[in-house]
Amino acid sequence: MAVCKNKRLTKGGKKGAKKKVDVKAPAMFNIRNIGKTLVTRTQGTKIASDGLKGRVFEVSLADLQNDEVAFRKFKLITEDVQGKNCLTNFHGMDLTRDKMCSMVKIWQTVIEAHVDVKTTDGYLLRLFCVGFTEKRNNQIRKTSYAQHQQVRHIRKKMMEIMTREVQTKDLKEVVNKLIPDKGYLSVVFLLVFTSLPAPGPGMLAYRGLTPTGCVGLSCQMPLLCLANRRNR
């Protein structure tokens, strides 16, 4: 619609009404500069920094660590603004939908667990674990279901491990465990899951992620752990 026929339309726009601010990732990641964001300039009592605080950015871990594996996503929340730099902190971790769908298969049991744990520096984290049963080598039976008692026992172990590994550490140490090659917990999972009861028709093996990455463990029982930061 032409401008002359509609009085609500005006020519041009407000030049310089917004400014670009650099978004900085926490120091625990290899790459600090993750992009830019727009914010309305300070006008009267409306301060520009107030519009940035609390803004959440979702960034792939591949961009933060200069890695090729791109199915991990980190959420970063703005906590402070210094000049033209927007300083962020960890706010959550998730997986892409295609990765989650690729791990779910038929003829197996899905075991899920979640727990709320507070770190030593006062942050409350909600952690999620997802496990899947898997066939033994040379197994003939089509299904690999776990018994109800085994599912309850494994879920209890999941919650115990997550609670133990988080409540004695601060937020920075927990995030380092979520990043591959930074504090891998393969030894912890190997020691814990060797004490599980005898498996049923299928060997209880897990696919997915550990709280420190997405690489399988020697005991064939990695776990998926998604962390979401809550209020202090």
mmCIF file of the C-alpha atoms, coordinates in Angstrom:
data_MODEL
# 
_entry.id   MODEL 
# 
loop_
_atom_site.group_PDB 
_atom_site.id 
_atom_site.type_symbol 
_atom_site.label_atom_id 
_atom_site.label_alt_id 
_atom_site.label_comp_id 
_atom_site.label_asym_id 
_atom_site.label_entity_id 
_atom_site.label_seq_id 
_atom_site.pdbx_PDB_ins_code 
_atom_site.Cartn_x 
_atom_site.Cartn_y 
_atom_site.Cartn_z 
_atom_site.occupancy 
_atom_site.B_iso_or_equiv 
_atom_site.pdbx_formal_charge 
_atom_site.auth_seq_id 
_atom_site.auth_comp_id 
_atom_site.auth_asym_id 
_atom_site.auth_atom_id 
_atom_site.pdbx_PDB_model_num 
ATOM 1   C CA . MET A 1 1   ? 0.000  0.000   0.000  1.00 0.00 ? 1   MET A CA 1 
ATOM 2   C CA . ALA A 1 2   ? 1.351  3.410   -0.894 1.00 0.00 ? 2   ALA A CA 1 
ATOM 3   C CA . VAL A 1 3   ? 2.319  5.777   1.869  1.00 0.00 ? 3   VAL A CA 1 
ATOM 4   C CA . CYS A 1 4   ? 0.184  8.618   0.507  1.00 0.00 ? 4   CYS A CA 1 
ATOM 5   C CA . LYS A 1 5   ? -2.995 6.505   0.755  1.00 0.00 ? 5   LYS A CA 1 
ATOM 6   C CA . ASN A 1 6   ? -2.435 5.346   4.323  1.00 0.00 ? 6   ASN A CA 1 
ATOM 7   C CA . LYS A 1 7   ? -1.870 7.974   6.985  1.00 0.00 ? 7   LYS A CA 1 
ATOM 8   C CA . ARG A 1 8   ? -0.558 5.348   9.410  1.00 0.00 ? 8   ARG A CA 1 
ATOM 9   C CA . LEU A 1 9   ? 2.452  4.626   7.197  1.00 0.00 ? 9   LEU A CA 1 
ATOM 10  C CA . THR A 1 10  ? 5.421  6.980   7.270  1.00 0.00 ? 10  THR A CA 1 
ATOM 11  C CA . LYS A 1 11  ? 8.417  7.306   5.042  1.00 0.00 ? 11  LYS A CA 1 
ATOM 12  C CA . GLY A 1 12  ? 11.647 5.903   6.389  1.00 0.00 ? 12  GLY A CA 1 
ATOM 13  C CA . GLY A 1 13  ? 12.164 4.910   9.997  1.00 0.00 ? 13  GLY A CA 1 
ATOM 14  C CA . LYS A 1 14  ? 13.899 5.913   13.187 1.00 0.00 ? 14  LYS A CA 1 
ATOM 15  C CA . LYS A 1 15  ? 17.569 6.036   12.324 1.00 0.00 ? 15  LYS A CA 1 
ATOM 16  C CA . GLY A 1 16  ? 19.849 4.943   15.143 1.00 0.00 ? 16  GLY A CA 1 
ATOM 17  C CA . ALA A 1 17  ? 17.057 3.910   17.511 1.00 0.00 ? 17  ALA A CA 1 
ATOM 18  C CA . LYS A 1 18  ? 18.820 0.613   18.256 1.00 0.00 ? 18  LYS A CA 1 
ATOM 19  C CA . LYS A 1 19  ? 22.436 -0.340  18.780 1.00 0.00 ? 19  LYS A CA 1 
ATOM 20  C CA . LYS A 1 20  ? 24.387 -3.571  18.490 1.00 0.00 ? 20  LYS A CA 1 
ATOM 21  C CA . VAL A 1 21  ? 25.997 -5.163  21.529 1.00 0.00 ? 21  VAL A CA 1 
ATOM 22  C CA . ASP A 1 22  ? 28.566 -7.975  21.511 1.00 0.00 ? 22  ASP A CA 1 
ATOM 23  C CA . VAL A 1 23  ? 27.494 -11.153 23.317 1.00 0.00 ? 23  VAL A CA 1 
ATOM 24  C CA . LYS A 1 24  ? 30.260 -12.778 25.379 1.00 0.00 ? 24  LYS A CA 1 
ATOM 25  C CA . ALA A 1 25  ? 30.158 -16.414 26.476 1.00 0.00 ? 25  ALA A CA 1 
ATOM 26  C CA . PRO A 1 26  ? 31.513 -17.482 29.905 1.00 0.00 ? 26  PRO A CA 1 
ATOM 27  C CA . ALA A 1 27  ? 35.253 -18.081 30.271 1.00 0.00 ? 27  ALA A CA 1 
ATOM 28  C CA . MET A 1 28  ? 34.766 -21.864 30.488 1.00 0.00 ? 28  MET A CA 1 
ATOM 29  C CA . PHE A 1 29  ? 34.251 -22.027 26.703 1.00 0.00 ? 29  PHE A CA 1 
ATOM 30  C CA . ASN A 1 30  ? 37.019 -21.732 24.120 1.00 0.00 ? 30  ASN A CA 1 
ATOM 31  C CA . ILE A 1 31  ? 35.273 -19.124 21.955 1.00 0.00 ? 31  ILE A CA 1 
ATOM 32  C CA . ARG A 1 32  ? 33.980 -16.062 23.819 1.00 0.00 ? 32  ARG A CA 1 
ATOM 33  C CA . ASN A 1 33  ? 32.454 -14.025 20.984 1.00 0.00 ? 33  ASN A CA 1 
ATOM 34  C CA . ILE A 1 34  ? 29.194 -15.704 19.992 1.00 0.00 ? 34  ILE A CA 1 
ATOM 35  C CA . GLY A 1 35  ? 27.504 -12.887 18.090 1.00 0.00 ? 35  GLY A CA 1 
ATOM 36  C CA . LYS A 1 36  ? 25.684 -9.581  18.443 1.00 0.00 ? 36  LYS A CA 1 
ATOM 37  C CA . THR A 1 37  ? 22.255 -8.554  19.667 1.00 0.00 ? 37  THR A CA 1 
ATOM 38  C CA . LEU A 1 38  ? 20.123 -5.443  19.218 1.00 0.00 ? 38  LEU A CA 1 
ATOM 39  C CA . VAL A 1 39  ? 18.860 -3.252  22.022 1.00 0.00 ? 39  VAL A CA 1 
ATOM 40  C CA . THR A 1 40  ? 16.973 0.044   22.108 1.00 0.00 ? 40  THR A CA 1 
ATOM 41  C CA . ARG A 1 41  ? 19.161 2.968   23.075 1.00 0.00 ? 41  ARG A CA 1 
ATOM 42  C CA . THR A 1 42  ? 18.728 4.680   26.419 1.00 0.00 ? 42  THR A CA 1 
ATOM 43  C CA . GLN A 1 43  ? 15.830 7.139   26.299 1.00 0.00 ? 43  GLN A CA 1 
ATOM 44  C CA . GLY A 1 44  ? 14.754 9.027   29.386 1.00 0.00 ? 44  GLY A CA 1 
ATOM 45  C CA . THR A 1 45  ? 14.223 6.646   32.273 1.00 0.00 ? 45  THR A CA 1 
ATOM 46  C CA . LYS A 1 46  ? 14.394 3.556   30.046 1.00 0.00 ? 46  LYS A CA 1 
ATOM 47  C CA . ILE A 1 47  ? 17.973 2.258   30.273 1.00 0.00 ? 47  ILE A CA 1 
ATOM 48  C CA . ALA A 1 48  ? 19.367 0.063   27.513 1.00 0.00 ? 48  ALA A CA 1 
ATOM 49  C CA . SER A 1 49  ? 21.112 -2.344  29.891 1.00 0.00 ? 49  SER A CA 1 
ATOM 50  C CA . ASP A 1 50  ? 17.807 -3.184  31.587 1.00 0.00 ? 50  ASP A CA 1 
ATOM 51  C CA . GLY A 1 51  ? 16.483 -4.473  28.269 1.00 0.00 ? 51  GLY A CA 1 
ATOM 52  C CA . LEU A 1 52  ? 19.458 -6.822  27.930 1.00 0.00 ? 52  LEU A CA 1 
ATOM 53  C CA . LYS A 1 53  ? 19.523 -8.361  31.396 1.00 0.00 ? 53  LYS A CA 1 
ATOM 54  C CA . GLY A 1 54  ? 17.663 -11.641 31.467 1.00 0.00 ? 54  GLY A CA 1 
ATOM 55  C CA . ARG A 1 55  ? 17.877 -12.162 27.699 1.00 0.00 ? 55  ARG A CA 1 
ATOM 56  C CA . VAL A 1 56  ? 18.580 -15.833 26.850 1.00 0.00 ? 56  VAL A CA 1 
ATOM 57  C CA . PHE A 1 57  ? 20.723 -16.957 23.910 1.00 0.00 ? 57  PHE A CA 1 
ATOM 58  C CA . GLU A 1 58  ? 20.795 -20.514 22.557 1.00 0.00 ? 58  GLU A CA 1 
ATOM 59  C CA . VAL A 1 59  ? 24.165 -21.477 21.074 1.00 0.00 ? 59  VAL A CA 1 
ATOM 60  C CA . SER A 1 60  ? 25.464 -24.759 19.716 1.00 0.00 ? 60  SER A CA 1 
ATOM 61  C CA . LEU A 1 61  ? 28.387 -26.249 21.612 1.00 0.00 ? 61  LEU A CA 1 
ATOM 62  C CA . ALA A 1 62  ? 30.174 -26.671 18.280 1.00 0.00 ? 62  ALA A CA 1 
ATOM 63  C CA . ASP A 1 63  ? 30.311 -22.878 17.950 1.00 0.00 ? 63  ASP A CA 1 
ATOM 64  C CA . LEU A 1 64  ? 31.495 -22.452 21.536 1.00 0.00 ? 64  LEU A CA 1 
ATOM 65  C CA . GLN A 1 65  ? 34.222 -25.100 21.394 1.00 0.00 ? 65  GLN A CA 1 
ATOM 66  C CA . ASN A 1 66  ? 35.080 -24.963 17.663 1.00 0.00 ? 66  ASN A CA 1 
ATOM 67  C CA . ASP A 1 67  ? 33.963 -28.574 17.354 1.00 0.00 ? 67  ASP A CA 1 
ATOM 68  C CA . GLU A 1 68  ? 32.235 -30.571 14.622 1.00 0.00 ? 68  GLU A CA 1 
ATOM 69  C CA . VAL A 1 69  ? 29.643 -32.235 16.866 1.00 0.00 ? 69  VAL A CA 1 
ATOM 70  C CA . ALA A 1 70  ? 26.681 -29.859 16.814 1.00 0.00 ? 70  ALA A CA 1 
ATOM 71  C CA . PHE A 1 71  ? 23.780 -31.611 18.557 1.00 0.00 ? 71  PHE A CA 1 
ATOM 72  C CA . ARG A 1 72  ? 24.424 -30.120 22.010 1.00 0.00 ? 72  ARG A CA 1 
ATOM 73  C CA . LYS A 1 73  ? 22.818 -26.749 22.690 1.00 0.00 ? 73  LYS A CA 1 
ATOM 74  C CA . PHE A 1 74  ? 23.699 -24.421 25.553 1.00 0.00 ? 74  PHE A CA 1 
ATOM 75  C CA . LYS A 1 75  ? 21.464 -21.639 26.832 1.00 0.00 ? 75  LYS A CA 1 
ATOM 76  C CA . LEU A 1 76  ? 23.251 -18.535 28.103 1.00 0.00 ? 76  LEU A CA 1 
ATOM 77  C CA . ILE A 1 77  ? 21.503 -15.800 30.071 1.00 0.00 ? 77  ILE A CA 1 
ATOM 78  C CA . THR A 1 78  ? 22.633 -12.185 30.294 1.00 0.00 ? 78  THR A CA 1 
ATOM 79  C CA . GLU A 1 79  ? 23.638 -11.190 33.809 1.00 0.00 ? 79  GLU A CA 1 
ATOM 80  C CA . ASP A 1 80  ? 25.661 -8.003  33.297 1.00 0.00 ? 80  ASP A CA 1 
ATOM 81  C CA . VAL A 1 81  ? 26.365 -5.360  30.653 1.00 0.00 ? 81  VAL A CA 1 
ATOM 82  C CA . GLN A 1 82  ? 29.764 -3.649  30.522 1.00 0.00 ? 82  GLN A CA 1 
ATOM 83  C CA . GLY A 1 83  ? 30.024 -1.030  27.805 1.00 0.00 ? 83  GLY A CA 1 
ATOM 84  C CA . LYS A 1 84  ? 29.324 -2.747  24.493 1.00 0.00 ? 84  LYS A CA 1 
ATOM 85  C CA . ASN A 1 85  ? 29.791 -6.235  25.940 1.00 0.00 ? 85  ASN A CA 1 
ATOM 86  C CA . CYS A 1 86  ? 26.903 -8.406  27.097 1.00 0.00 ? 86  CYS A CA 1 
ATOM 87  C CA . LEU A 1 87  ? 28.220 -10.864 29.719 1.00 0.00 ? 87  LEU A CA 1 
ATOM 88  C CA . THR A 1 88  ? 26.352 -14.159 29.988 1.00 0.00 ? 88  THR A CA 1 
ATOM 89  C CA . ASN A 1 89  ? 26.246 -17.155 32.298 1.00 0.00 ? 89  ASN A CA 1 
ATOM 90  C CA . PHE A 1 90  ? 25.105 -20.764 31.989 1.00 0.00 ? 90  PHE A CA 1 
ATOM 91  C CA . HIS A 1 91  ? 21.320 -21.151 31.888 1.00 0.00 ? 91  HIS A CA 1 
ATOM 92  C CA . GLY A 1 92  ? 20.680 -24.642 30.491 1.00 0.00 ? 92  GLY A CA 1 
ATOM 93  C CA . MET A 1 93  ? 21.745 -27.476 28.205 1.00 0.00 ? 93  MET A CA 1 
ATOM 94  C CA . ASP A 1 94  ? 19.664 -29.436 25.723 1.00 0.00 ? 94  ASP A CA 1 
ATOM 95  C CA . LEU A 1 95  ? 19.915 -31.655 22.651 1.00 0.00 ? 95  LEU A CA 1 
ATOM 96  C CA . THR A 1 96  ? 18.603 -31.090 19.163 1.00 0.00 ? 96  THR A CA 1 
ATOM 97  C CA . ARG A 1 97  ? 15.350 -32.804 18.325 1.00 0.00 ? 97  ARG A CA 1 
ATOM 98  C CA . ASP A 1 98  ? 16.840 -34.990 15.602 1.00 0.00 ? 98  ASP A CA 1 
ATOM 99  C CA . LYS A 1 99  ? 19.421 -36.377 18.049 1.00 0.00 ? 99  LYS A CA 1 
ATOM 100 C CA . MET A 1 100 ? 16.776 -37.184 20.640 1.00 0.00 ? 100 MET A CA 1 
ATOM 101 C CA . CYS A 1 101 ? 14.582 -38.910 18.059 1.00 0.00 ? 101 CYS A CA 1 
ATOM 102 C CA . SER A 1 102 ? 17.492 -40.935 16.706 1.00 0.00 ? 102 SER A CA 1 
ATOM 103 C CA . MET A 1 103 ? 18.167 -42.485 20.124 1.00 0.00 ? 103 MET A CA 1 
ATOM 104 C CA . VAL A 1 104 ? 14.609 -43.741 20.665 1.00 0.00 ? 104 VAL A CA 1 
ATOM 105 C CA . LYS A 1 105 ? 13.957 -47.178 19.142 1.00 0.00 ? 105 LYS A CA 1 
ATOM 106 C CA . ILE A 1 106 ? 11.368 -49.920 19.440 1.00 0.00 ? 106 ILE A CA 1 
ATOM 107 C CA . TRP A 1 107 ? 11.717 -53.182 21.399 1.00 0.00 ? 107 TRP A CA 1 
ATOM 108 C CA . GLN A 1 108 ? 13.573 -51.495 24.260 1.00 0.00 ? 108 GLN A CA 1 
ATOM 109 C CA . THR A 1 109 ? 12.851 -49.884 27.616 1.00 0.00 ? 109 THR A CA 1 
ATOM 110 C CA . VAL A 1 110 ? 13.236 -46.155 28.199 1.00 0.00 ? 110 VAL A CA 1 
ATOM 111 C CA . ILE A 1 111 ? 14.327 -45.147 31.704 1.00 0.00 ? 111 ILE A CA 1 
ATOM 112 C CA . GLU A 1 112 ? 13.970 -41.504 32.731 1.00 0.00 ? 112 GLU A CA 1 
ATOM 113 C CA . ALA A 1 113 ? 14.908 -39.686 35.920 1.00 0.00 ? 113 ALA A CA 1 
ATOM 114 C CA . HIS A 1 114 ? 15.201 -36.113 37.113 1.00 0.00 ? 114 HIS A CA 1 
ATOM 115 C CA . VAL A 1 115 ? 16.353 -34.459 40.305 1.00 0.00 ? 115 VAL A CA 1 
ATOM 116 C CA . ASP A 1 116 ? 16.738 -30.939 41.722 1.00 0.00 ? 116 ASP A CA 1 
ATOM 117 C CA . VAL A 1 117 ? 20.183 -30.269 43.198 1.00 0.00 ? 117 VAL A CA 1 
ATOM 118 C CA . LYS A 1 118 ? 21.688 -27.073 44.609 1.00 0.00 ? 118 LYS A CA 1 
ATOM 119 C CA . THR A 1 119 ? 25.344 -26.264 43.933 1.00 0.00 ? 119 THR A CA 1 
ATOM 120 C CA . THR A 1 120 ? 27.774 -24.958 46.522 1.00 0.00 ? 120 THR A CA 1 
ATOM 121 C CA . ASP A 1 121 ? 27.431 -21.385 45.210 1.00 0.00 ? 121 ASP A CA 1 
ATOM 122 C CA . GLY A 1 122 ? 23.637 -21.377 45.565 1.00 0.00 ? 122 GLY A CA 1 
ATOM 123 C CA . TYR A 1 123 ? 22.382 -22.262 42.070 1.00 0.00 ? 123 TYR A CA 1 
ATOM 124 C CA . LEU A 1 124 ? 19.485 -24.720 41.842 1.00 0.00 ? 124 LEU A CA 1 
ATOM 125 C CA . LEU A 1 125 ? 19.825 -27.146 38.921 1.00 0.00 ? 125 LEU A CA 1 
ATOM 126 C CA . ARG A 1 126 ? 17.235 -29.535 37.551 1.00 0.00 ? 126 ARG A CA 1 
ATOM 127 C CA . LEU A 1 127 ? 18.998 -32.496 35.933 1.00 0.00 ? 127 LEU A CA 1 
ATOM 128 C CA . PHE A 1 128 ? 17.446 -35.049 33.581 1.00 0.00 ? 128 PHE A CA 1 
ATOM 129 C CA . CYS A 1 129 ? 18.677 -38.523 32.646 1.00 0.00 ? 129 CYS A CA 1 
ATOM 130 C CA . VAL A 1 130 ? 17.415 -40.795 29.874 1.00 0.00 ? 130 VAL A CA 1 
ATOM 131 C CA . GLY A 1 131 ? 18.565 -44.394 29.412 1.00 0.00 ? 131 GLY A CA 1 
ATOM 132 C CA . PHE A 1 132 ? 17.744 -47.133 26.904 1.00 0.00 ? 132 PHE A CA 1 
ATOM 133 C CA . THR A 1 133 ? 18.135 -50.892 27.116 1.00 0.00 ? 133 THR A CA 1 
ATOM 134 C CA . GLU A 1 134 ? 20.043 -52.627 24.336 1.00 0.00 ? 134 GLU A CA 1 
ATOM 135 C CA . LYS A 1 135 ? 20.441 -56.160 22.995 1.00 0.00 ? 135 LYS A CA 1 
ATOM 136 C CA . ARG A 1 136 ? 23.288 -58.415 24.041 1.00 0.00 ? 136 ARG A CA 1 
ATOM 137 C CA . ASN A 1 137 ? 25.833 -59.587 21.538 1.00 0.00 ? 137 ASN A CA 1 
ATOM 138 C CA . ASN A 1 138 ? 24.451 -62.569 19.574 1.00 0.00 ? 138 ASN A CA 1 
ATOM 139 C CA . GLN A 1 139 ? 21.057 -62.196 21.232 1.00 0.00 ? 139 GLN A CA 1 
ATOM 140 C CA . ILE A 1 140 ? 18.238 -64.088 19.492 1.00 0.00 ? 140 ILE A CA 1 
ATOM 141 C CA . ARG A 1 141 ? 15.244 -62.615 21.306 1.00 0.00 ? 141 ARG A CA 1 
ATOM 142 C CA . LYS A 1 142 ? 13.663 -59.679 19.501 1.00 0.00 ? 142 LYS A CA 1 
ATOM 143 C CA . THR A 1 143 ? 12.887 -57.543 22.532 1.00 0.00 ? 143 THR A CA 1 
ATOM 144 C CA . SER A 1 144 ? 15.226 -56.192 25.203 1.00 0.00 ? 144 SER A CA 1 
ATOM 145 C CA . TYR A 1 145 ? 12.884 -55.033 27.921 1.00 0.00 ? 145 TYR A CA 1 
ATOM 146 C CA . ALA A 1 146 ? 13.949 -54.396 31.512 1.00 0.00 ? 146 ALA A CA 1 
ATOM 147 C CA . GLN A 1 147 ? 11.924 -55.601 34.471 1.00 0.00 ? 147 GLN A CA 1 
ATOM 148 C CA . HIS A 1 148 ? 10.068 -53.071 36.588 1.00 0.00 ? 148 HIS A CA 1 
ATOM 149 C CA . GLN A 1 149 ? 12.320 -53.693 39.590 1.00 0.00 ? 149 GLN A CA 1 
ATOM 150 C CA . GLN A 1 150 ? 15.414 -53.131 37.469 1.00 0.00 ? 150 GLN A CA 1 
ATOM 151 C CA . VAL A 1 151 ? 13.990 -49.879 36.109 1.00 0.00 ? 151 VAL A CA 1 
ATOM 152 C CA . ARG A 1 152 ? 13.359 -48.587 39.624 1.00 0.00 ? 152 ARG A CA 1 
ATOM 153 C CA . HIS A 1 153 ? 16.846 -49.595 40.758 1.00 0.00 ? 153 HIS A CA 1 
ATOM 154 C CA . ILE A 1 154 ? 18.529 -47.915 37.784 1.00 0.00 ? 154 ILE A CA 1 
ATOM 155 C CA . ARG A 1 155 ? 16.440 -44.766 38.195 1.00 0.00 ? 155 ARG A CA 1 
ATOM 156 C CA . LYS A 1 156 ? 17.478 -44.594 41.837 1.00 0.00 ? 156 LYS A CA 1 
ATOM 157 C CA . LYS A 1 157 ? 21.140 -44.923 40.839 1.00 0.00 ? 157 LYS A CA 1 
ATOM 158 C CA . MET A 1 158 ? 20.712 -42.145 38.279 1.00 0.00 ? 158 MET A CA 1 
ATOM 159 C CA . MET A 1 159 ? 19.374 -39.782 40.926 1.00 0.00 ? 159 MET A CA 1 
ATOM 160 C CA . GLU A 1 160 ? 22.105 -40.712 43.408 1.00 0.00 ? 160 GLU A CA 1 
ATOM 161 C CA . ILE A 1 161 ? 24.877 -40.078 40.875 1.00 0.00 ? 161 ILE A CA 1 
ATOM 162 C CA . MET A 1 162 ? 23.479 -36.731 39.750 1.00 0.00 ? 162 MET A CA 1 
ATOM 163 C CA . THR A 1 163 ? 22.991 -35.569 43.327 1.00 0.00 ? 163 THR A CA 1 
ATOM 164 C CA . ARG A 1 164 ? 26.459 -36.651 44.422 1.00 0.00 ? 164 ARG A CA 1 
ATOM 165 C CA . GLU A 1 165 ? 28.255 -35.107 41.453 1.00 0.00 ? 165 GLU A CA 1 
ATOM 166 C CA . VAL A 1 166 ? 26.520 -31.708 41.652 1.00 0.00 ? 166 VAL A CA 1 
ATOM 167 C CA . GLN A 1 167 ? 25.934 -30.865 45.311 1.00 0.00 ? 167 GLN A CA 1 
ATOM 168 C CA . THR A 1 168 ? 29.678 -30.778 46.099 1.00 0.00 ? 168 THR A CA 1 
ATOM 169 C CA . LYS A 1 169 ? 30.635 -28.477 43.191 1.00 0.00 ? 169 LYS A CA 1 
ATOM 170 C CA . ASP A 1 170 ? 29.941 -24.944 42.040 1.00 0.00 ? 170 ASP A CA 1 
ATOM 171 C CA . LEU A 1 171 ? 28.213 -23.982 38.796 1.00 0.00 ? 171 LEU A CA 1 
ATOM 172 C CA . LYS A 1 172 ? 31.439 -23.607 36.814 1.00 0.00 ? 172 LYS A CA 1 
ATOM 173 C CA . GLU A 1 173 ? 32.622 -27.111 37.712 1.00 0.00 ? 173 GLU A CA 1 
ATOM 174 C CA . VAL A 1 174 ? 29.230 -28.576 36.803 1.00 0.00 ? 174 VAL A CA 1 
ATOM 175 C CA . VAL A 1 175 ? 29.268 -26.907 33.384 1.00 0.00 ? 175 VAL A CA 1 
ATOM 176 C CA . ASN A 1 176 ? 32.774 -28.241 32.756 1.00 0.00 ? 176 ASN A CA 1 
ATOM 177 C CA . LYS A 1 177 ? 31.402 -31.743 33.344 1.00 0.00 ? 177 LYS A CA 1 
ATOM 178 C CA . LEU A 1 178 ? 28.755 -31.136 30.692 1.00 0.00 ? 178 LEU A CA 1 
ATOM 179 C CA . ILE A 1 179 ? 31.442 -30.252 28.135 1.00 0.00 ? 179 ILE A CA 1 
ATOM 180 C CA . PRO A 1 180 ? 33.264 -33.214 26.509 1.00 0.00 ? 180 PRO A CA 1 
ATOM 181 C CA . ASP A 1 181 ? 36.942 -33.696 27.388 1.00 0.00 ? 181 ASP A CA 1 
ATOM 182 C CA . LYS A 1 182 ? 36.526 -31.643 30.578 1.00 0.00 ? 182 LYS A CA 1 
ATOM 183 C CA . GLY A 1 183 ? 36.156 -33.857 33.645 1.00 0.00 ? 183 GLY A CA 1 
ATOM 184 C CA . TYR A 1 184 ? 34.722 -37.007 32.098 1.00 0.00 ? 184 TYR A CA 1 
ATOM 185 C CA . LEU A 1 185 ? 32.890 -39.254 34.571 1.00 0.00 ? 185 LEU A CA 1 
ATOM 186 C CA . SER A 1 186 ? 33.490 -42.626 32.942 1.00 0.00 ? 186 SER A CA 1 
ATOM 187 C CA . VAL A 1 187 ? 35.143 -44.045 36.063 1.00 0.00 ? 187 VAL A CA 1 
ATOM 188 C CA . VAL A 1 188 ? 32.183 -43.070 38.241 1.00 0.00 ? 188 VAL A CA 1 
ATOM 189 C CA . PHE A 1 189 ? 29.634 -44.726 35.967 1.00 0.00 ? 189 PHE A CA 1 
ATOM 190 C CA . LEU A 1 190 ? 31.802 -47.814 35.547 1.00 0.00 ? 190 LEU A CA 1 
ATOM 191 C CA . LEU A 1 191 ? 32.042 -48.354 39.301 1.00 0.00 ? 191 LEU A CA 1 
ATOM 192 C CA . VAL A 1 192 ? 28.365 -47.727 39.971 1.00 0.00 ? 192 VAL A CA 1 
ATOM 193 C CA . PHE A 1 193 ? 26.776 -49.784 37.226 1.00 0.00 ? 193 PHE A CA 1 
ATOM 194 C CA . THR A 1 194 ? 28.893 -52.874 37.831 1.00 0.00 ? 194 THR A CA 1 
ATOM 195 C CA . SER A 1 195 ? 26.892 -53.370 41.043 1.00 0.00 ? 195 SER A CA 1 
ATOM 196 C CA . LEU A 1 196 ? 23.503 -53.506 39.301 1.00 0.00 ? 196 LEU A CA 1 
ATOM 197 C CA . PRO A 1 197 ? 21.373 -56.677 39.583 1.00 0.00 ? 197 PRO A CA 1 
ATOM 198 C CA . ALA A 1 198 ? 21.582 -59.320 36.888 1.00 0.00 ? 198 ALA A CA 1 
ATOM 199 C CA . PRO A 1 199 ? 19.888 -58.144 33.680 1.00 0.00 ? 199 PRO A CA 1 
ATOM 200 C CA . GLY A 1 200 ? 16.801 -59.705 32.197 1.00 0.00 ? 200 GLY A CA 1 
ATOM 201 C CA . PRO A 1 201 ? 16.347 -60.797 28.563 1.00 0.00 ? 201 PRO A CA 1 
ATOM 202 C CA . GLY A 1 202 ? 18.589 -58.053 27.210 1.00 0.00 ? 202 GLY A CA 1 
ATOM 203 C CA . MET A 1 203 ? 21.816 -56.687 28.562 1.00 0.00 ? 203 MET A CA 1 
ATOM 204 C CA . LEU A 1 204 ? 21.187 -53.346 30.240 1.00 0.00 ? 204 LEU A CA 1 
ATOM 205 C CA . ALA A 1 205 ? 23.273 -50.989 28.186 1.00 0.00 ? 205 ALA A CA 1 
ATOM 206 C CA . TYR A 1 206 ? 22.619 -47.334 27.630 1.00 0.00 ? 206 TYR A CA 1 
ATOM 207 C CA . ARG A 1 207 ? 22.991 -45.053 24.682 1.00 0.00 ? 207 ARG A CA 1 
ATOM 208 C CA . GLY A 1 208 ? 23.123 -41.287 24.632 1.00 0.00 ? 208 GLY A CA 1 
ATOM 209 C CA . LEU A 1 209 ? 25.011 -38.873 26.790 1.00 0.00 ? 209 LEU A CA 1 
ATOM 210 C CA . THR A 1 210 ? 26.807 -38.791 30.054 1.00 0.00 ? 210 THR A CA 1 
ATOM 211 C CA . PRO A 1 211 ? 26.622 -35.669 32.224 1.00 0.00 ? 211 PRO A CA 1 
ATOM 212 C CA . THR A 1 212 ? 29.921 -34.739 30.581 1.00 0.00 ? 212 THR A CA 1 
ATOM 213 C CA . GLY A 1 213 ? 29.357 -35.505 26.934 1.00 0.00 ? 213 GLY A CA 1 
ATOM 214 C CA . CYS A 1 214 ? 27.972 -37.785 24.281 1.00 0.00 ? 214 CYS A CA 1 
ATOM 215 C CA . VAL A 1 215 ? 30.638 -40.490 24.094 1.00 0.00 ? 215 VAL A CA 1 
ATOM 216 C CA . GLY A 1 216 ? 29.956 -44.101 25.064 1.00 0.00 ? 216 GLY A CA 1 
ATOM 217 C CA . LEU A 1 217 ? 31.614 -45.474 28.175 1.00 0.00 ? 217 LEU A CA 1 
ATOM 218 C CA . SER A 1 218 ? 33.650 -48.640 28.493 1.00 0.00 ? 218 SER A CA 1 
ATOM 219 C CA . CYS A 1 219 ? 30.858 -50.195 30.561 1.00 0.00 ? 219 CYS A CA 1 
ATOM 220 C CA . GLN A 1 220 ? 28.409 -49.497 27.711 1.00 0.00 ? 220 GLN A CA 1 
ATOM 221 C CA . MET A 1 221 ? 26.208 -47.439 29.996 1.00 0.00 ? 221 MET A CA 1 
ATOM 222 C CA . PRO A 1 222 ? 26.427 -43.722 29.289 1.00 0.00 ? 222 PRO A CA 1 
ATOM 223 C CA . LEU A 1 223 ? 23.580 -41.499 30.394 1.00 0.00 ? 223 LEU A CA 1 
ATOM 224 C CA . LEU A 1 224 ? 21.896 -38.451 29.009 1.00 0.00 ? 224 LEU A CA 1 
ATOM 225 C CA . CYS A 1 225 ? 21.961 -35.491 31.345 1.00 0.00 ? 225 CYS A CA 1 
ATOM 226 C CA . LEU A 1 226 ? 20.292 -32.187 30.530 1.00 0.00 ? 226 LEU A CA 1 
ATOM 227 C CA . ALA A 1 227 ? 20.779 -29.390 33.009 1.00 0.00 ? 227 ALA A CA 1 
ATOM 228 C CA . ASN A 1 228 ? 18.473 -26.415 33.436 1.00 0.00 ? 228 ASN A CA 1 
ATOM 229 C CA . ARG A 1 229 ? 19.416 -23.691 35.863 1.00 0.00 ? 229 ARG A CA 1 
ATOM 230 C CA . ARG A 1 230 ? 16.666 -22.415 38.101 1.00 0.00 ? 230 ARG A CA 1 
ATOM 231 C CA . ASN A 1 231 ? 16.458 -19.527 40.551 1.00 0.00 ? 231 ASN A CA 1 
ATOM 232 C CA . ARG A 1 232 ? 19.017 -19.180 43.254 1.00 0.00 ? 232 ARG A CA 1 
# 
